[in-house]
Amino acid sequence: MVPSQVTTFSIILYVLESLVILIQSGTTVAALCKEWMNFQRLSPVEMILISLGMSHFCLQWASMLYNFGTISRPALVFWKISVIWEFMNFLTFWLTSLLSVFYCVKVSSFTHPVFHWLRWKILKLVPWLILGTLIASCLSIIPSVVKYHIQIELITLDHLPRNSSLIIRLKMFDQYFSNPLKMIGFGAPFLVFLVSIILLTISLVRHWEQMKEINTKDSSMKAQSTVLKSLATFFIFLTSYFLTIVVSFIGTVFDKKSWFWVCEAVIYGLVCIHYTSLMMSNPTLKKVLTMQF
């Protein structure tokens, strides 16, 4: 059981983190939209960042509405907001994975024909890949929509005996269909991200060894190191977030009600750090961030 003081502190911290995330994501969208209006174009990275900004903004609003709304009313009343929150989570995972893939393709020094083809095509593919992340997120959210409809159906069937075959089938469908597919929905972009960061790390180590042999450094080595630092932050964020989701699906490892606000504060603290790292990795956003603080 978590002391009430810790819960109160966690709620205050969560609110402050939410405000920071809303300001960060809103600033990102505003700054990049201004950049687009001034120059009539956006780089592929900026396209991904503006998509991430909108995703984080909507995600945080959905999180706050759901978390505080369910304090006074049943969670099922807010199932639509919960679905929006899960959709934005899927989208954030996919967009972060897409950003890691883009960095891997552009910065890595692999000479395989596939990488040459990707480097040639990636600039044109980014808008379509962003559209693909939207489609993948829509598909990933289907189990959650079905799950909430099942829960609503179970409420309407409350007059039936608990051992009713219909109720048993609906509960089994919820247990063996919804959660596993949801895990796949989160696991797929996480796997893509892991592959990208592993490949980029291998490329950096190989290039570093080559430069060490000839006792020199070049700009590509510096670029790889900078990108790897950014991806390391992404890795910590995504891994922590993914493990939190896995724990929530496995079962009651701890008292969820007691630790809920503590977990929320930790998760969105990681989101703040992650988003600050994203802003610092882009020259336009870095300039805006330094002007604000």
C-alpha positions as CSV (number, residue, x, y, z in Angstrom):
1,M,0.0,0.0,0.0
2,V,1.4,3.4,-1.0
3,P,1.2,6.2,1.6
4,S,-1.3,9.0,0.7
5,Q,1.5,11.6,0.7
6,V,3.3,9.7,-2.0
7,T,0.1,9.4,-4.0
8,T,-0.6,13.1,-3.7
9,F,3.0,13.9,-4.7
10,S,2.7,11.6,-7.7
11,I,-0.6,13.2,-8.8
12,I,1.0,16.7,-8.6
13,L,4.1,15.5,-10.5
14,Y,1.9,13.9,-13.1
15,V,0.0,17.1,-13.7
16,L,3.2,19.1,-14.0
17,E,4.7,16.6,-16.4
18,S,1.5,16.7,-18.5
19,L,1.6,20.4,-18.7
20,V,5.3,20.3,-19.8
21,I,4.5,17.6,-22.5
22,L,1.6,19.7,-23.8
23,I,3.8,22.8,-24.0
24,Q,6.6,20.8,-25.7
25,S,4.4,19.1,-28.2
26,G,2.4,22.3,-29.0
27,T,5.7,24.2,-29.4
28,T,7.0,21.5,-31.8
29,V,3.9,21.6,-34.0
30,A,3.8,25.5,-34.0
31,A,7.6,25.9,-34.7
32,L,7.6,23.3,-37.5
33,C,4.4,24.7,-39.1
34,K,6.0,28.1,-39.0
35,E,9.1,26.6,-40.7
36,W,6.9,25.0,-43.3
37,M,5.0,28.3,-44.0
38,N,8.3,30.2,-44.4
39,F,10.1,27.8,-46.6
40,Q,7.2,25.8,-48.1
41,R,8.8,22.5,-47.3
42,L,9.6,20.2,-44.4
43,S,12.5,17.7,-44.2
44,P,11.5,14.0,-43.6
45,V,12.7,14.2,-40.0
46,E,10.6,17.3,-39.5
47,M,7.6,15.5,-41.0
48,I,8.0,12.7,-38.4
49,L,8.6,15.2,-35.6
50,I,5.5,17.2,-36.4
51,S,3.5,13.9,-36.5
52,L,5.0,12.9,-33.1
53,G,4.1,16.4,-31.7
54,M,0.5,16.0,-32.6
55,S,0.4,12.4,-31.4
56,H,1.9,13.4,-28.0
57,F,-0.4,16.4,-27.6
58,C,-3.5,14.2,-28.2
59,L,-2.1,11.4,-26.1
60,Q,-1.6,13.6,-23.1
61,W,-5.0,15.2,-23.3
62,A,-6.6,11.7,-23.5
63,S,-4.5,10.5,-20.6
64,M,-5.6,13.4,-18.3
65,L,-9.3,13.2,-19.3
66,Y,-9.4,9.4,-18.7
67,N,-7.3,9.4,-15.4
68,F,-9.2,12.2,-13.8
69,G,-12.6,11.4,-15.3
70,T,-12.6,7.8,-14.0
71,I,-12.1,9.0,-10.4
72,S,-15.7,10.0,-10.1
73,R,-17.3,7.8,-12.8
74,P,-16.9,4.2,-13.9
75,A,-14.0,3.6,-16.3
76,L,-16.4,2.0,-18.9
77,V,-18.1,5.4,-19.3
78,F,-14.9,6.8,-20.7
79,W,-14.1,3.8,-23.0
80,K,-14.0,6.0,-26.1
81,I,-11.3,8.2,-24.5
82,S,-9.4,5.1,-23.5
83,V,-9.5,3.9,-27.1
84,I,-8.1,7.3,-28.3
85,W,-5.4,7.0,-25.6
86,E,-4.4,3.5,-26.8
87,F,-4.5,4.6,-30.5
88,M,-2.2,7.5,-29.7
89,N,0.1,5.2,-27.8
90,F,0.3,2.8,-30.8
91,L,0.9,5.8,-33.1
92,T,3.7,7.2,-30.9
93,F,5.4,3.8,-30.8
94,W,5.3,3.5,-34.6
95,L,6.4,7.1,-35.2
96,T,9.4,6.7,-32.8
97,S,10.3,3.5,-34.6
98,L,10.0,5.2,-38.0
99,L,12.4,7.9,-36.7
100,S,14.9,5.3,-35.6
101,V,14.6,3.6,-39.0
102,F,15.2,6.9,-40.8
103,Y,18.3,7.6,-38.7
104,C,19.6,4.1,-39.2
105,V,19.2,4.3,-43.0
106,K,20.7,7.8,-43.4
107,V,23.6,7.6,-40.9
108,S,24.7,4.0,-40.9
109,S,27.7,3.1,-43.2
110,F,26.4,-0.3,-44.4
111,T,27.1,-0.9,-48.1
112,H,24.5,-3.6,-48.7
113,P,22.3,-2.9,-51.9
114,V,19.2,-2.8,-49.7
115,F,20.6,0.1,-47.7
116,H,21.7,1.9,-50.9
117,W,18.1,1.5,-52.3
118,L,16.6,2.7,-49.0
119,R,18.9,5.8,-48.9
120,W,17.8,6.6,-52.4
121,K,14.1,6.1,-51.7
122,I,13.7,7.1,-48.0
123,L,13.0,10.8,-48.7
124,K,10.1,10.0,-50.9
125,L,8.9,7.1,-48.7
126,V,8.5,9.0,-45.4
127,P,5.1,10.5,-46.1
128,W,3.8,7.1,-47.1
129,L,5.4,5.5,-44.1
130,I,3.7,8.0,-41.8
131,L,0.4,7.1,-43.4
132,G,1.4,3.4,-42.8
133,T,1.8,4.1,-39.1
134,L,-1.7,5.5,-39.0
135,I,-3.1,2.4,-40.7
136,A,-1.1,0.1,-38.4
137,S,-2.3,2.0,-35.3
138,C,-6.0,1.7,-36.6
139,L,-5.6,-2.0,-37.0
140,S,-3.9,-2.4,-33.6
141,I,-6.8,-0.6,-31.9
142,I,-9.4,-3.0,-33.2
143,P,-9.0,-5.6,-30.3
144,S,-9.5,-2.8,-27.7
145,V,-12.7,-1.6,-29.4
146,V,-14.0,-5.2,-29.5
147,K,-13.0,-5.6,-25.8
148,Y,-15.0,-2.6,-24.7
149,H,-18.0,-3.7,-26.7
150,I,-17.7,-7.1,-25.0
151,Q,-17.6,-5.5,-21.6
152,I,-20.7,-3.4,-22.4
153,E,-22.4,-6.6,-23.6
154,L,-21.5,-8.4,-20.3
155,I,-23.1,-5.6,-18.4
156,T,-26.4,-6.0,-20.3
157,L,-26.2,-9.7,-19.7
158,D,-25.8,-9.3,-15.9
159,H,-29.2,-10.9,-15.3
160,L,-27.9,-14.2,-16.7
161,P,-26.2,-16.8,-14.5
162,R,-22.4,-16.4,-14.1
163,N,-21.9,-19.8,-15.6
164,S,-23.9,-18.9,-18.7
165,S,-22.2,-20.3,-21.9
166,L,-22.5,-16.9,-23.6
167,I,-20.9,-15.0,-20.8
168,I,-18.1,-17.6,-20.6
169,R,-17.5,-17.3,-24.4
170,L,-17.4,-13.5,-24.3
171,K,-14.9,-13.6,-21.4
172,M,-12.7,-16.1,-23.1
173,F,-12.8,-14.0,-26.3
174,D,-11.7,-11.0,-24.3
175,Q,-8.9,-12.9,-22.5
176,Y,-7.4,-14.9,-25.4
177,F,-8.0,-12.5,-28.3
178,S,-7.8,-8.9,-27.1
179,N,-4.7,-8.8,-24.9
180,P,-2.4,-11.0,-27.1
181,L,-3.2,-8.9,-30.2
182,K,-2.7,-5.7,-28.2
183,M,0.7,-7.0,-27.2
184,I,1.5,-7.7,-30.8
185,G,0.4,-4.2,-31.7
186,F,2.9,-2.7,-29.2
187,G,5.6,-5.4,-29.8
188,A,5.9,-4.9,-33.5
189,P,7.1,-1.3,-33.5
190,F,9.3,-2.0,-30.5
191,L,11.0,-4.8,-32.4
192,V,11.5,-2.5,-35.4
193,F,13.1,0.0,-33.1
194,L,15.4,-2.5,-31.5
195,V,16.6,-3.8,-34.9
196,S,17.3,-0.2,-36.0
197,I,19.3,0.7,-33.0
198,I,21.2,-2.6,-33.0
199,L,22.1,-2.0,-36.7
200,L,23.2,1.6,-36.1
201,T,25.3,0.5,-33.1
202,I,27.0,-2.2,-35.2
203,S,27.7,0.4,-37.9
204,L,29.1,2.9,-35.4
205,V,31.4,0.3,-33.8
206,R,32.7,-0.9,-37.2
207,H,33.3,2.7,-38.4
208,W,34.9,3.6,-35.1
209,E,37.4,0.7,-35.4
210,Q,38.2,1.7,-39.0
211,M,38.9,5.3,-38.0
212,K,41.0,4.1,-35.0
213,E,43.2,2.1,-37.3
214,I,44.0,5.1,-39.4
215,N,44.0,7.4,-36.3
216,T,41.5,10.0,-37.7
217,K,37.9,11.1,-37.3
218,D,35.4,12.4,-39.8
219,S,32.0,14.1,-39.8
220,S,30.1,10.8,-40.4
221,M,31.6,9.4,-37.2
222,K,30.4,12.5,-35.3
223,A,26.9,12.2,-36.8
224,Q,26.7,8.6,-35.9
225,S,27.6,9.3,-32.3
226,T,25.1,12.1,-32.0
227,V,22.3,10.0,-33.4
228,L,23.3,7.1,-31.2
229,K,23.0,9.3,-28.1
230,S,19.5,10.3,-29.2
231,L,18.5,6.7,-29.9
232,A,19.9,5.7,-26.5
233,T,17.4,8.1,-24.9
234,F,14.6,6.7,-27.1
235,F,15.7,3.2,-26.1
236,I,15.4,3.9,-22.4
237,F,12.0,5.5,-22.9
238,L,10.5,2.9,-25.2
239,T,11.9,-0.1,-23.2
240,S,10.6,1.3,-19.9
241,Y,7.2,2.1,-21.4
242,F,6.9,-1.3,-23.1
243,L,7.9,-3.2,-19.9
244,T,5.2,-1.2,-18.0
245,I,2.6,-2.2,-20.5
246,V,3.8,-5.9,-20.3
247,V,3.6,-5.9,-16.5
248,S,0.0,-4.4,-16.7
249,F,-1.0,-7.3,-19.0
250,I,0.7,-10.1,-17.0
251,G,-1.4,-9.6,-13.9
252,T,-1.3,-8.2,-10.4
253,V,2.4,-8.0,-9.7
254,F,1.5,-5.2,-7.3
255,D,-1.6,-3.4,-6.1
256,K,-2.5,-1.5,-9.3
257,K,-4.8,1.0,-7.5
258,S,-2.2,1.9,-5.0
259,W,0.6,2.3,-7.4
260,F,-1.3,3.7,-10.3
261,W,-0.4,7.4,-9.9
262,V,3.2,6.5,-9.1
263,C,3.5,4.6,-12.4
264,E,1.8,7.5,-14.2
265,A,4.3,9.9,-12.8
266,V,7.3,7.7,-13.8
267,I,5.9,7.0,-17.3
268,Y,5.2,10.6,-18.2
269,G,8.5,11.7,-16.6
270,L,10.2,9.4,-19.2
271,V,8.0,10.9,-21.9
272,C,9.2,14.4,-20.9
273,I,12.9,13.3,-21.1
274,H,12.2,11.6,-24.4
275,Y,10.5,14.6,-25.9
276,T,13.2,17.0,-24.7
277,S,15.8,14.7,-26.4
278,L,13.7,14.8,-29.6
279,M,13.6,18.6,-29.5
280,M,17.4,18.9,-28.9
281,S,18.1,16.6,-31.9
282,N,16.5,19.1,-34.3
283,P,18.2,22.5,-34.9
284,T,14.9,24.4,-35.3
285,L,13.4,22.9,-32.2
286,K,16.6,23.2,-30.2
287,K,16.7,27.0,-31.0
288,V,13.1,27.3,-29.8
289,L,13.8,25.3,-26.6
290,T,16.9,27.4,-25.7
291,M,14.9,30.6,-26.3
292,Q,12.2,29.4,-23.9
293,F,14.5,28.2,-21.1
